[in-house]
Amino acid sequence: MNLKVKNNPLIISQIEQKFKKSNIPDIRVGDSIQIGVLIQEGNKERVQISEGVVISKNKAKLNTTITVRKVLQNIGIEKVYLIHSPRIKHITIKKHAKVRRAKLYYLRERSGKATRLKQKFH
């Protein structure tokens, strides 16, 4: 017997609403942020804080992700975070930047002072 299940957007959005976080700030591309991620070491858990600049954002309701870039010991590190993940404990925005692009991939080729972004004051 072959059963077809239709994807009803209303039902899907109701289920996703249960897992969405409500305490997430308005994150934009160019923001300098701090993310507290829950890390498990053996049988202990701790919150590890990671800082960086948001270089891209992918909006997909529950699957919304941000890509954060930082430079450690002259090596650029990018990490993709799922915003609504239960592993993310808090997100703090440190600075807003004035940018004119949706993706800041050009920062990958730059180093030092060339990676600075103009700060936007509210």
VEXSE-302296 format. One record per residue: residue number from 0; z, y, x of N, C-alpha, C, O, CB in turn; residue in one letter. Coordinates in nm, 4 decimals, padded with zeros to 6 digits. Atoms other than C-alpha are relative to their C-alpha. Glycine has a CB too. Layout:
<pts>
resi / n.z / n.y / n.x / ca.z / ca.y / ca.x / c.z / c.y / c.x / o.z / o.y / o.x / cb.z / cb.y / cb.x / resn
NUM / Z / Y / X / Z / Y / X / Z / Y / X / Z / Y / X / Z / Y / X / a
...
</pts>
This chain:
<pts>
resi / n.z / n.y / n.x / ca.z / ca.y / ca.x / c.z / c.y / c.x / o.z / o.y / o.x / cb.z / cb.y / cb.x / resn
0 / 00.0000 / -00.1172 / 00.0838 / 00.0000 / 00.0000 / 00.0000 / 00.0000 / 00.1237 / 00.0886 / 00.0810 / 00.1353 / 00.1806 / 00.1209 / -00.0003 / -00.0955 / m
1 / 00.0165 / -00.1178 / -00.0816 / -00.1050 / 00.3311 / 00.1427 / 00.0518 / 00.1226 / -00.0757 / -00.0082 / 00.1651 / -00.1744 / -00.1476 / 00.0180 / 00.0399 / n
2 / -00.0571 / -00.1178 / 00.0657 / 00.1160 / 00.6281 / 00.0483 / -00.0367 / 00.1247 / 00.0791 / -00.0240 / 00.1273 / 00.2015 / 00.1543 / -00.0126 / -00.0132 / l
3 / 00.0305 / -00.1266 / -00.0640 / 00.0035 / 00.9816 / 00.1220 / 00.1107 / 00.1002 / -00.0338 / 00.1448 / 00.1216 / -00.1501 / -00.1395 / 00.0529 / -00.0448 / k
4 / -00.1031 / -00.1010 / 00.0191 / 00.2706 / 01.2419 / 00.1725 / -00.0622 / 00.1364 / 00.0260 / -00.1156 / 00.1618 / 00.1340 / 00.1227 / -00.0252 / 00.0937 / v
5 / 00.0564 / -00.1335 / -00.0150 / 00.1593 / 01.5985 / 00.1147 / 00.1023 / 00.0898 / 00.0694 / 00.2222 / 00.0820 / 00.0424 / -00.0412 / 00.0590 / -00.1380 / k
6 / -00.0862 / -00.0967 / -00.0665 / 00.2989 / 01.8694 / 00.3395 / 00.0197 / 00.1198 / -00.0918 / -00.0673 / 00.2061 / -00.1036 / -00.0598 / 00.0438 / 00.1365 / n
7 / -00.0329 / -00.1097 / 00.0892 / 00.4659 / 02.1026 / 00.0948 / 00.0722 / 00.1070 / 00.0822 / 00.1827 / 00.0822 / 00.1303 / 00.0878 / -00.0489 / -00.1206 / n
8 / -00.0609 / -00.1032 / -00.0840 / 00.5389 / 02.4317 / 00.2783 / 00.1375 / 00.0452 / -00.0504 / 00.2231 / 00.0840 / 00.0291 / -00.0922 / 00.1193 / 00.0082 / p
9 / -00.1277 / -00.0428 / 00.0563 / 00.8250 / 02.5147 / 00.0419 / 00.1119 / -00.0949 / 00.0418 / 00.2204 / -00.0504 / 00.0791 / -00.0087 / 00.0080 / -00.1531 / l
10 / -00.1005 / 00.0994 / -00.0387 / 01.0122 / 02.1931 / 00.1164 / 00.0272 / 00.0079 / 00.1493 / 00.1423 / -00.0001 / 00.1922 / -00.0460 / -00.1420 / -00.0384 / i
11 / -00.0160 / -00.0087 / -00.1452 / 00.9493 / 02.2256 / 00.4907 / 00.0821 / 00.1228 / 00.0373 / 00.1693 / 00.1144 / 00.1238 / -00.1375 / 00.0046 / 00.0696 / i
12 / -00.0748 / -00.1222 / -00.0329 / 01.0801 / 02.5838 / 00.4976 / 00.1469 / -00.0114 / -00.0412 / 00.2339 / 00.0442 / 00.0259 / -00.0642 / 00.1216 / -00.0685 / s
13 / -00.1396 / 00.0196 / 00.0412 / 01.3953 / 02.4817 / 00.3062 / 00.0750 / -00.0865 / 00.1003 / 00.1918 / -00.0606 / 00.1296 / 00.0065 / -00.0638 / -00.1394 / q
14 / -00.0637 / 00.0866 / -00.0991 / 01.4684 / 02.2070 / 00.5579 / 00.0204 / 00.0754 / 00.1306 / 00.1255 / 00.0633 / 00.1935 / -00.0844 / -00.1266 / 00.0238 / i
15 / -00.0112 / -00.0758 / -00.1234 / 01.3990 / 02.4368 / 00.8536 / 00.1090 / 00.1058 / -00.0080 / 00.1709 / 00.1387 / 00.0932 / -00.1321 / 00.0648 / 00.0331 / e
16 / -00.0996 / -00.1051 / 00.0173 / 01.6317 / 02.7014 / 00.7090 / 00.1400 / -00.0475 / 00.0392 / 00.2222 / 00.0324 / 00.0839 / 00.0001 / 00.0485 / -00.1443 / q
17 / -00.1306 / 00.0553 / -00.0351 / 01.9295 / 02.4701 / 00.7670 / 00.0257 / 00.0070 / 00.1501 / 00.1401 / 00.0220 / 00.1931 / 00.0106 / -00.1442 / -00.0476 / k
18 / -00.0148 / 00.0081 / -00.1448 / 01.8638 / 02.4582 / 01.1418 / -00.0235 / 00.1331 / 00.0710 / 00.0001 / 00.1431 / 00.1914 / -00.0945 / -00.1027 / 00.0542 / f
19 / 00.0250 / -00.1297 / -00.0619 / 01.7693 / 02.8234 / 01.2027 / 00.1324 / 00.0704 / 00.0295 / 00.2274 / 00.0642 / -00.0486 / -00.0889 / 00.0877 / -00.0911 / k
20 / -00.1173 / -00.0787 / -00.0372 / 02.0220 / 03.0398 / 01.3848 / -00.0151 / 00.1398 / -00.0576 / -00.1254 / 00.1939 / -00.0647 / 00.0181 / 00.0052 / 00.1547 / k
21 / 00.0053 / -00.1342 / 00.0579 / 02.1128 / 03.3710 / 01.2286 / 00.0490 / 00.1074 / 00.0971 / 00.0307 / 00.2265 / 00.0716 / 00.0828 / 00.0045 / -00.1270 / s
22 / -00.0586 / -00.0978 / -00.0916 / 02.2829 / 03.5353 / 01.5291 / -00.0907 / 00.0326 / 00.1186 / -00.0416 / 00.0765 / 00.2226 / 00.1325 / -00.0508 / 00.0506 / n
23 / 00.0940 / -00.0257 / -00.1095 / 01.9693 / 03.5733 / 01.7440 / -00.0441 / 00.1462 / -00.0051 / -00.0878 / 00.1943 / -00.1096 / -00.1234 / -00.0954 / -00.0085 / i
24 / 00.0449 / -00.1396 / -00.0005 / 01.8916 / 03.9304 / 01.8535 / -00.1528 / 00.0092 / -00.0041 / -00.2234 / -00.0904 / 00.0113 / 00.0537 / 00.0727 / 00.1244 / p
25 / 00.1447 / -00.0239 / 00.0048 / 01.5459 / 04.0848 / 01.8236 / -00.0538 / 00.0015 / 00.1423 / -00.0465 / 00.1036 / 00.2108 / -00.0331 / 00.1343 / -00.0734 / d
26 / 00.0502 / 00.0145 / -00.1368 / 01.3881 / 03.9592 / 02.1471 / -00.1469 / 00.0378 / 00.0031 / -00.2260 / -00.0096 / -00.0784 / 00.0205 / -00.1448 / 00.0525 / i
27 / 00.1384 / -00.0416 / -00.0161 / 01.0668 / 04.1245 / 02.2611 / -00.0463 / -00.0309 / 00.1413 / 00.0350 / -00.0515 / 00.2315 / -00.0165 / 00.1500 / -00.0311 / r
28 / 00.0561 / 00.0214 / -00.1329 / 00.8350 / 04.0691 / 02.5534 / 00.0340 / 00.1214 / 00.0855 / 00.0182 / 00.2354 / 00.0418 / -00.1549 / -00.0235 / -00.0060 / v
29 / -00.0398 / -00.1059 / -00.0912 / 00.9555 / 04.2714 / 02.8518 / 00.1496 / 00.0205 / 00.0069 / 00.1974 / 00.0931 / 00.0941 / -00.0649 / 00.1270 / -00.0395 / g
30 / -00.1450 / -00.0141 / -00.0008 / 01.3253 / 04.2443 / 02.7704 / 00.0616 / -00.0792 / 00.1144 / 00.0159 / -00.1889 / 00.1463 / 00.0588 / -00.0455 / -00.1332 / d
31 / -00.0810 / 00.0740 / -00.0962 / 01.5715 / 04.1465 / 03.0424 / 00.1158 / -00.0598 / -00.0783 / 00.1927 / 00.0120 / -00.1422 / 00.0507 / 00.0922 / 00.1188 / s
32 / -00.0999 / 00.0669 / 00.0832 / 01.7988 / 03.8880 / 02.8865 / 00.0871 / -00.0935 / 00.0821 / 00.0534 / -00.1321 / 00.1941 / -00.0677 / -00.0776 / -00.1122 / i
33 / -00.0888 / 00.1034 / -00.0520 / 02.0887 / 03.6558 / 02.9605 / 00.0083 / -00.1078 / -00.1062 / 00.0307 / -00.0790 / -00.2238 / 00.1427 / 00.0570 / 00.0362 / q
34 / -00.0070 / 00.1125 / 00.0934 / 02.0857 / 03.3104 / 02.8030 / 00.1101 / -00.0936 / 00.0457 / 00.1138 / -00.1335 / 00.1621 / -00.1364 / -00.0750 / -00.0096 / i
35 / -00.1040 / 00.0985 / -00.0287 / 02.3889 / 03.0833 / 02.7869 / -00.0439 / -00.1349 / -00.0528 / -00.0554 / -00.1539 / -00.1739 / 00.1356 / 00.0416 / -00.0621 / g
36 / 00.0495 / 00.1326 / 00.0367 / 02.2707 / 02.7210 / 02.7885 / 00.1100 / -00.1027 / 00.0261 / 00.1752 / -00.0998 / 00.1305 / -00.1296 / -00.0357 / 00.0796 / v
37 / -00.0999 / 00.1053 / -00.0128 / 02.5003 / 02.4232 / 02.7328 / -00.0550 / -00.1095 / 00.0904 / -00.1589 / -00.1687 / 00.0611 / 00.0393 / -00.0573 / -00.1391 / l
38 / 00.0400 / 00.1002 / -00.0984 / 02.4761 / 02.1867 / 03.0325 / 00.1029 / -00.1121 / -00.0020 / 00.2233 / -00.0871 / -00.0067 / -00.0127 / 00.0622 / 00.1432 / i
39 / -00.0904 / 00.1145 / -00.0017 / 02.6214 / 01.8369 / 03.0356 / 00.0028 / -00.0602 / 00.1400 / -00.1002 / -00.0997 / 00.1945 / -00.0432 / -00.1063 / -00.1046 / q
40 / -00.0198 / 00.0598 / -00.1320 / 02.7636 / 01.7107 / 03.3642 / 00.0990 / -00.1146 / -00.0150 / 00.2191 / -00.0930 / -00.0314 / 00.0512 / 00.1058 / 00.1043 / e
41 / -00.0864 / 00.1159 / 00.0225 / 02.8975 / 01.3600 / 03.3325 / 00.0469 / -00.0015 / -00.1435 / -00.0341 / -00.0076 / -00.2361 / 00.1204 / 00.0011 / 00.0956 / g
42 / -00.0523 / -00.0044 / 00.1369 / 03.1292 / 01.3685 / 03.0329 / 00.0526 / 00.1392 / -00.0356 / 00.1167 / 00.1567 / -00.1392 / 00.1114 / -00.1039 / -00.0176 / n
43 / -00.0426 / -00.1367 / 00.0260 / 03.1972 / 01.7437 / 03.0575 / -00.1199 / 00.0859 / -00.0367 / -00.2324 / 00.0586 / 00.0050 / 00.0728 / 00.0585 / 00.1219 / k
44 / 00.1039 / -00.0948 / 00.0354 / 02.9987 / 02.0287 / 02.9067 / 00.0439 / 00.1390 / 00.0419 / 00.1616 / 00.1734 / 00.0310 / -00.0310 / -00.0050 / -00.1513 / e
45 / -00.0298 / -00.1379 / -00.0364 / 02.9777 / 02.3856 / 03.0329 / -00.1197 / 00.0869 / -00.0360 / -00.2306 / 00.0374 / -00.0562 / 00.0342 / 00.0123 / 00.1513 / r
46 / 00.1062 / -00.0946 / 00.0317 / 02.7762 / 02.6966 / 02.9576 / -00.0499 / 00.0621 / 00.1300 / 00.0267 / 00.1237 / 00.2040 / 00.0498 / 00.1098 / -00.0992 / v
47 / 00.0620 / -00.0583 / -00.1185 / 02.5348 / 02.8000 / 03.2330 / -00.0814 / 00.1207 / -00.0428 / -00.1643 / 00.1118 / -00.1334 / -00.0891 / -00.1040 / 00.0745 / q
48 / 00.0688 / -00.1229 / 00.0358 / 02.4085 / 03.1567 / 03.2200 / -00.1227 / 00.0178 / 00.0886 / -00.1152 / 00.0041 / 00.2107 / 00.0943 / 00.1212 / 00.0126 / i
49 / 00.1253 / -00.0210 / -00.0703 / 02.0482 / 03.2261 / 03.3159 / -00.0534 / 00.1372 / -00.0391 / -00.0517 / 00.1736 / -00.1567 / -00.1033 / -00.1127 / -00.0324 / s
50 / 00.0540 / -00.1331 / 00.0254 / 01.8929 / 03.5732 / 03.3508 / -00.1474 / 00.0048 / 00.0342 / -00.1961 / -00.0755 / 00.1138 / 00.0762 / 00.1056 / 00.0799 / e
51 / 00.1402 / -00.0174 / -00.0325 / 01.5344 / 03.6895 / 03.3573 / -00.0695 / 00.0936 / -00.0963 / -00.0078 / 00.1507 / -00.1862 / -00.0695 / -00.1327 / 00.0011 / g
52 / 00.0829 / -00.0867 / 00.0834 / 01.2517 / 03.8845 / 03.1985 / -00.0842 / -00.0873 / -00.0913 / -00.1430 / -00.1858 / -00.0466 / -00.0902 / 00.0932 / 00.0868 / v
53 / 00.0821 / 00.0740 / 00.0960 / 01.0793 / 03.7584 / 02.8844 / -00.1451 / 00.0378 / 00.0249 / -00.1833 / 00.1537 / 00.0081 / 00.0422 / 00.0306 / -00.1486 / v
54 / 00.1409 / -00.0305 / -00.0272 / 00.7110 / 03.7278 / 02.9772 / -00.0908 / -00.0440 / -00.1133 / -00.2051 / 00.0008 / -00.1214 / -00.0442 / -00.0663 / 00.1289 / i
55 / 00.0799 / 00.0362 / 00.1164 / 00.5897 / 03.5595 / 02.6585 / 00.0907 / -00.0504 / -00.1103 / 00.2031 / -00.0951 / -00.0873 / -00.1054 / -00.1062 / 00.0360 / s
56 / -00.0725 / 00.0463 / 00.1179 / 00.6994 / 03.4719 / 02.3097 / -00.0988 / -00.0711 / -00.0904 / -00.2091 / -00.0219 / -00.1145 / 00.0702 / 00.1182 / -00.0749 / k
57 / 00.0848 / 00.0785 / 00.0890 / 00.5556 / 03.2071 / 02.0810 / 00.0729 / -00.0150 / -00.1322 / 00.1713 / -00.0884 / -00.1409 / -00.0349 / -00.1395 / 00.0617 / n
58 / -00.0660 / 00.0049 / 00.1300 / 00.6474 / 03.2558 / 01.7163 / -00.0554 / -00.1149 / -00.0824 / -00.1745 / -00.1191 / -00.1132 / -00.0173 / 00.1331 / -00.0750 / k
59 / 00.0405 / 00.1130 / 00.0830 / 00.6393 / 02.9345 / 01.5155 / 00.1179 / -00.0455 / -00.0848 / 00.1539 / -00.1633 / -00.0841 / -00.0529 / -00.1166 / 00.0870 / a
60 / -00.1143 / 00.0260 / 00.0872 / 00.9314 / 02.9567 / 01.2705 / 00.1128 / -00.0676 / 00.0761 / 00.1766 / -00.0035 / 00.1596 / -00.0420 / -00.0863 / -00.1186 / k
61 / -00.1100 / 00.0706 / -00.0655 / 01.1804 / 02.6924 / 01.3862 / -00.0314 / -00.0313 / 00.1451 / 00.0604 / -00.0446 / 00.2260 / 00.0316 / -00.1282 / -00.0742 / l
62 / 00.0410 / 00.0341 / -00.1359 / 00.9815 / 02.6150 / 01.7020 / -00.0309 / 00.1233 / 00.0850 / -00.1130 / 00.1158 / 00.1764 / -00.1212 / -00.0903 / -00.0043 / n
63 / 00.0227 / -00.1219 / -00.0765 / 00.9913 / 02.9718 / 01.8350 / 00.0530 / -00.0173 / 00.1413 / 00.1669 / -00.0594 / 00.1616 / 00.0665 / 00.1210 / -00.0684 / t
64 / -00.0396 / 00.0128 / -00.1398 / 00.9995 / 02.9750 / 02.2143 / -00.0204 / 00.1321 / 00.0727 / -00.1015 / 00.2156 / 00.0328 / -00.0796 / -00.1121 / 00.0689 / t
65 / 00.0200 / -00.1127 / -00.0893 / 01.0357 / 03.2363 / 02.4849 / -00.0111 / -00.0548 / 00.1419 / 00.0531 / -00.1542 / 00.1757 / 00.1163 / 00.1045 / -00.0124 / i
66 / 00.0123 / 00.0361 / -00.1401 / 00.9315 / 03.2100 / 02.8489 / 00.0698 / 00.1075 / 00.0810 / 00.0373 / 00.2257 / 00.0707 / -00.1496 / -00.0157 / 00.0427 / t
67 / -00.0801 / -00.0925 / -00.0792 / 01.1782 / 03.3676 / 03.0903 / -00.0334 / -00.0208 / 00.1469 / -00.0384 / -00.1340 / 00.1950 / 00.1523 / -00.0203 / -00.0261 / v
68 / 00.0352 / 00.0060 / -00.1425 / 01.0865 / 03.4516 / 03.4511 / 00.1054 / 00.0731 / 00.0806 / 00.1505 / 00.1816 / 00.0439 / -00.1405 / 00.0611 / 00.0260 / r
69 / -00.0890 / -00.0640 / -00.0954 / 01.3194 / 03.5266 / 03.7383 / -00.0413 / -00.0432 / 00.1394 / -00.1122 / -00.1424 / 00.1562 / 00.1489 / -00.0355 / -00.0281 / k
70 / 00.0336 / 00.0305 / -00.1388 / 01.2892 / 03.5278 / 04.1164 / 00.1283 / -00.0379 / 00.0721 / 00.2240 / 00.0395 / 00.0747 / -00.0706 / 00.1212 / 00.0701 / v
71 / -00.1130 / 00.0485 / -00.0785 / 01.5325 / 03.3218 / 04.3258 / -00.0500 / -00.0341 / 00.1393 / -00.1394 / -00.1172 / 00.1553 / 00.0674 / -00.1237 / -00.0672 / l
72 / 00.0341 / 00.0258 / -00.1397 / 01.5063 / 03.3264 / 04.7059 / -00.1516 / 00.0067 / 00.0232 / -00.2103 / -00.0809 / 00.0868 / 00.0537 / -00.1370 / 00.0428 / q
73 / 00.1438 / -00.0272 / -00.0134 / 01.1499 / 03.4658 / 04.6896 / -00.0886 / -00.1054 / -00.0651 / -00.2058 / -00.1179 / -00.0297 / -00.0359 / 00.0109 / 00.1453 / n
74 / 00.0782 / 00.0980 / 00.0760 / 01.0367 / 03.1876 / 04.4552 / 00.0127 / 00.0346 / -00.1473 / 00.1238 / 00.0454 / -00.1992 / 00.0481 / -00.1470 / 00.0279 / i
75 / -00.0011 / -00.0305 / 00.1420 / 00.9372 / 03.2703 / 04.0979 / 00.0258 / -00.1249 / -00.0826 / -00.0368 / -00.2289 / -00.0619 / -00.1313 / 00.0641 / -00.0413 / g
76 / -00.0348 / 00.1124 / 00.0860 / 01.0917 / 03.0449 / 03.8344 / -00.0211 / 00.0423 / -00.1445 / 00.0290 / 00.1461 / -00.1879 / 00.1471 / -00.0469 / 00.0241 / i
77 / 00.0208 / -00.0250 / 00.1425 / 00.9759 / 03.0315 / 03.4738 / 00.0544 / -00.1169 / -00.0784 / 00.0365 / -00.2326 / -00.0406 / -00.1496 / 00.0226 / -00.0322 / e
78 / -00.0558 / 00.1050 / 00.0839 / 01.1523 / 02.8405 / 03.2025 / -00.0260 / 00.0349 / -00.1457 / -00.0137 / 00.1507 / -00.1859 / 00.1519 / -00.0184 / 00.0265 / k
79 / 00.0269 / -00.0182 / 00.1421 / 01.0640 / 02.7945 / 02.8369 / 00.1232 / -00.0441 / -00.0777 / 00.1725 / -00.1554 / -00.0596 / -00.1268 / -00.0801 / -00.0450 / v
80 / -00.1183 / 00.0286 / 00.0797 / 01.3551 / 02.8097 / 02.5929 / -00.0373 / -00.0058 / -00.1475 / -00.1107 / 00.0795 / -00.1975 / 00.1093 / 00.1058 / 00.0243 / y
81 / 00.0130 / 00.0107 / 00.1448 / 01.3553 / 02.6934 / 02.2327 / 00.1157 / 00.0793 / -00.0599 / 00.2316 / 00.0408 / -00.0447 / 00.0007 / -00.1512 / -00.0488 / l
82 / -00.1031 / -00.0947 / 00.0431 / 01.5439 / 02.9767 / 02.0625 / 00.1015 / -00.0621 / -00.0964 / 00.2211 / -00.0352 / -00.0852 / -00.0650 / 00.1200 / -00.0657 / i
83 / -00.0881 / 00.0551 / 00.1030 / 01.6884 / 02.7786 / 01.7707 / 00.0649 / -00.1319 / 00.0425 / 00.1219 / -00.2021 / -00.0411 / -00.0778 / -00.0208 / -00.1283 / h
84 / -00.0593 / 00.1236 / -00.0500 / 01.8049 / 02.4890 / 01.9907 / 00.1524 / 00.0069 / -00.0068 / 00.2105 / 00.1123 / 00.0191 / -00.0458 / -00.0272 / 00.1442 / s
85 / -00.1468 / 00.0005 / -00.0003 / 02.1691 / 02.3850 / 01.9498 / 00.0580 / 00.0089 / 00.1416 / 00.1773 / 00.0351 / 00.1570 / 00.0516 / -00.1262 / -00.0686 / p
86 / -00.0449 / -00.0097 / -00.1393 / 02.1913 / 02.3827 / 02.3323 / 00.0168 / 00.1454 / 00.0451 / 00.0870 / 00.1715 / 00.1429 / -00.0990 / -00.0712 / 00.0917 / r
87 / -00.0121 / -00.1411 / -00.0367 / 02.1576 / 02.7631 / 02.3452 / 00.1182 / 00.0594 / -00.0762 / 00.1205 / 00.0623 / -00.1992 / -00.1324 / 00.0786 / -00.0310 / i
88 / -00.1232 / -00.0513 / 00.0603 / 02.4967 / 02.9211 / 02.2856 / -00.0089 / 00.1480 / -00.0320 / 00.0344 / 00.1905 / -00.1391 / 00.1173 / -00.0249 / 00.0919 / k
89 / 00.0130 / -00.1424 / 00.0276 / 02.4193 / 03.2911 / 02.3171 / -00.1170 / 00.0594 / 00.0774 / -00.1576 / 00.0090 / 00.1821 / 00.1298 / 00.0734 / 00.0350 / h
90 / 00.1065 / -00.0760 / -00.0647 / 02.1433 / 03.5353 / 02.4039 / 00.0425 / 00.1461 / -00.0027 / 00.0734 / 00.2011 / -00.1085 / -00.1398 / -00.0216 / -00.0714 / i
91 / -00.0393 / -00.1395 / -00.0115 / 02.2264 / 03.8837 / 02.5314 / -00.1159 / 00.0786 / 00.0613 / -00.1720 / 00.0387 / 00.1633 / 00.1297 / 00.0150 / 00.0856 / t
92 / 00.1063 / -00.0847 / -00.0524 / 01.9693 / 04.1582 / 02.5823 / 00.0635 / 00.1046 / 00.0905 / 00.1511 / 00.1797 / 00.0476 / -00.0821 / 00.0671 / -00.1153 / i
93 / -00.0531 / -00.0954 / -00.0972 / 02.0415 / 04.3630 / 02.8958 / -00.0794 / 00.1302 / 00.0001 / -00.0208 / 00.2383 / -00.0040 / -00.0006 / -00.0612 / 00.1394 / k
94 / 00.0860 / -00.1181 / -00.0057 / 01.7421 / 04.6018 / 02.9063 / -00.1245 / -00.0245 / -00.0842 / -00.1699 / -00.1379 / -00.0997 / -00.0387 / 00.0340 / 00.1467 / k
95 / 00.1292 / 00.0033 / 00.0674 / 01.4348 / 04.6818 / 02.7011 / -00.1008 / 00.0680 / 00.0916 / -00.0676 / 00.1652 / 00.1595 / 00.0061 / 00.0700 / -00.1410 / h
96 / 00.1042 / -00.0605 / -00.0818 / 01.1072 / 04.7597 / 02.8767 / -00.1163 / 00.0428 / -00.0879 / -00.1448 / -00.0174 / -00.1914 / -00.0477 / -00.0976 / 00.1090 / a
97 / 00.1179 / -00.0493 / 00.0706 / 00.8073 / 04.9570 / 02.7626 / -00.1204 / -00.0753 / 00.0544 / -00.1590 / -00.0555 / 00.1695 / -00.0173 / 00.1555 / 00.0167 / k
98 / 00.1160 / 00.0781 / -00.0421 / 00.5117 / 04.7179 / 02.7777 / -00.1126 / 00.0196 / -00.0999 / -00.0901 / 00.0545 / -00.2158 / 00.0358 / -00.1502 / 00.0134 / v
99 / 00.1168 / -00.0194 / 00.0855 / 00.1607 / 04.7337 / 02.6397 / -00.0769 / -00.1296 / -00.0208 / -00.1899 / -00.1276 / -00.0697 / -00.0917 / 00.1051 / 00.0597 / r
100 / 00.0663 / 00.1292 / 00.0132 / 00.0769 / 04.3636 / 02.6419 / 00.0918 / -00.0987 / -00.0701 / 00.2139 / -00.0825 / -00.0706 / -00.0423 / -00.0543 / 00.1377 / r
101 / -00.0775 / 00.1030 / 00.0674 / 00.1862 / 04.0599 / 02.4456 / 00.0489 / -00.1061 / 00.0983 / 00.1517 / -00.1697 / 00.0749 / -00.0831 / -00.0647 / -00.1100 / a
102 / -00.0374 / 00.0978 / -00.1028 / 00.2008 / 03.8369 / 02.7547 / 00.0001 / 00.0706 / 00.1354 / -00.0949 / 00.1415 / 00.1686 / -00.0983 / -00.1232 / 00.0006 / k
103 / -00.0132 / -00.0669 / -00.1289 / 00.3182 / 03.9556 / 03.0955 / -00.0284 / -00.0953 / 00.1150 / 00.0468 / -00.0995 / 00.2124 / 00.1393 / 00.0593 / 00.0147 / l
104 / 00.0325 / 00.0981 / -00.1027 / 00.1498 / 03.6862 / 03.3027 / -00.0403 / 00.0653 / 00.1322 / -00.0387 / -00.0003 / 00.2363 / -00.1113 / -00.0902 / -00.0485 / y
105 / 00.0397 / -00.0672 / -00.1232 / 00.0337 / 03.9463 / 03.5549 / 00.1174 / 00.0146 / 00.0966 / 00.0960 / 00.0413 / 00.2148 / -00.0587 / 00.1370 / -00.0316 / y
106 / -00.1164 / -00.0080 / -00.0887 / 00.3907 / 03.9520 / 03.6929 / 00.0053 / -00.1168 / 00.0977 / 00.0753 / -00.1095 / 00.1986 / 00.1282 / 00.0042 / -00.0820 / l
107 / 00.0001 / 00.1166 / -00.0885 / 00.3234 / 03.6117 / 03.8508 / -00.0604 / 00.0337 / 00.1360 / -00.0152 / -00.0185 / 00.2379 / -00.0772 / -00.1156 / -00.0644 / r
108 / 00.0666 / -00.0330 / -00.1257 / 00.0950 / 03.7651 / 04.1157 / 00.0705 / 00.1109 / 00.0765 / 00.0359 / 00.1378 / 00.1916 / -00.1426 / 00.0400 / -00.0267 / e
109 / -00.0651 / -00.1134 / -00.0638 / 00.3292 / 04.0546 / 04.1942 / 00.1354 / -00.0411 / 00.0566 / 00.1960 / -00.1389 / 00.0129 / 00.0165 / 00.1155 / -00.0993 / r
110 / -00.1304 / 00.0287 / -00.0591 / 00.6406 / 04.0620 / 04.4080 / 00.0688 / 00.1308 / 00.0361 / 00.0034 / 00.2341 / 00.0508 / -00.0143 / -00.0909 / 00.1249 / s
111 / -00.0776 / -00.1169 / -00.0414 / 00.9167 / 04.3051 / 04.4995 / 00.0040 / 00.1084 / -00.1058 / 00.0237 / 00.0813 / -00.2242 / -00.0563 / 00.0567 / 00.1269 / g
112 / -00.0098 / -00.1141 / 00.0910 / 00.9113 / 04.6511 / 04.3477 / -00.1160 / 00.0070 / -00.0980 / -00.1076 / 00.0777 / -00.1984 / 00.0068 / 00.1280 / 00.0787 / k
113 / 00.1165 / -00.0017 / 00.0900 / 00.5715 / 04.5883 / 04.1870 / 00.0305 / -00.0713 / -00.1318 / -00.0448 / -00.0568 / -00.2281 / -00.1214 / -00.0659 / 00.0681 / a
114 / -00.0340 / 00.0725 / 00.1231 / 00.7438 / 04.3688 / 03.9264 / 00.0875 / 00.0829 / -00.0935 / 00.1230 / 00.0376 / -00.2024 / 00.0711 / -00.1302 / 00.0341 / t
115 / -00.0848 / -00.0819 / 00.0859 / 00.9505 / 04.6544 / 03.7892 / -00.0758 / 00.0457 / -00.1241 / -00.1955 / 00.0739 / -00.1189 / 00.0527 / 00.1211 / 00.0771 / r
116 / 00.0556 / -00.0465 / 00.1256 / 00.8906 / 04.7534 / 03.4288 / 00.0713 / 00.1291 / -00.0388 / 00.1887 / 00.1474 / -00.0068 / 00.0137 / -00.1081 / -00.1116 / l
117 / -00.0628 / -00.1253 / 00.0437 / 00.9544 / 05.0967 / 03.2778 / 00.1011 / -00.0293 / -00.1087 / 00.0712 / -00.0996 / -00.2054 / -00.1058 / 00.1011 / -00.0506 / k
118 / -00.1054 / 00.0259 / 00.0963 / 01.2801 / 05.0953 / 03.0888 / -00.0218 / 00.0858 / -00.1258 / -00.0625 / 00.2017 / -00.1185 / 00.1388 / 00.0282 / 00.0627 / q
119 / 00.0137 / -00.0687 / 00.1276 / 01.2736 / 05.1881 / 02.7198 / 00.1406 / 00.0240 / -00.0542 / 00.2188 / -00.0700 / -00.0685 / -00.0875 / -00.0828 / -00.1014 / k
120 / -00.1311 / -00.0345 / 00.0525 / 01.5767 / 05.3701 / 02.5836 / -00.0089 / 00.0162 / -00.1513 / -00.1042 / 00.0738 / -00.2037 / 00.0538 / 00.1292 / 00.0661 / f
121 / 00.0006 / -00.0105 / 00.1469 / 01.6676 / 05.3452 / 02.2169 / 00.0720 / 00.1226 / -00.0454 / 00.0815 / 00.1477 / -00.1655 / 00.0629 / -00.1221 / -00.0638 / h
</pts>
